[in-house]
Amino acid sequence: MPARRGATLIPETVVARIVIRAAREALIRHTGRPPARLGLGPAHSTVSVHEGSARLKVSLDLPYPVDIARTCGEIRQYITDRVSHLTGLRIDDLTVSVQRLVSSESLRRGRAE
């Protein structure tokens, strides 16, 4: 097909990895520390790519206390910008969900035990 000649097709699995990386970067920007050092688990993502656009879902842990709505909005914007920039895809939808909230107090207690 001539219209698709020269087009780079990025597999959904690669886009999903980029989403996870961007989520990690966004958390580092928000907290100033790597998520693992805060006791946060790795992010998980699912991606659907169709004709140059993508629908993304990412679930992640957040440190507690946190303004969930503001933080998720900032993370959503960062992931959208980063994935679009790196892949050239138009991001039609991005859903950010919180798997769990991790309190710094519970981390301290967990280390002491």
GICOR-V577535 format. One record per run of one state. SS is the DSSP state (A for helix, B for strand, O for the rest). FROM is the first residue (numbers start at 1). TO is the last residue. If there is no record, write none. Layout:
# GICOR-V577535
SS_FROM_TO / SS_FROM_TO
This chain:
# GICOR-V577535
O_1_1 / A_2_4 / O_5_11 / A_12_31 / O_32_34 / A_35_38 / O_39_43 / B_44_50 / O_51_52 / B_53_64 / O_65_67 / A_68_87 / O_88_89 / B_90_103 / A_104_112 / O_113_113
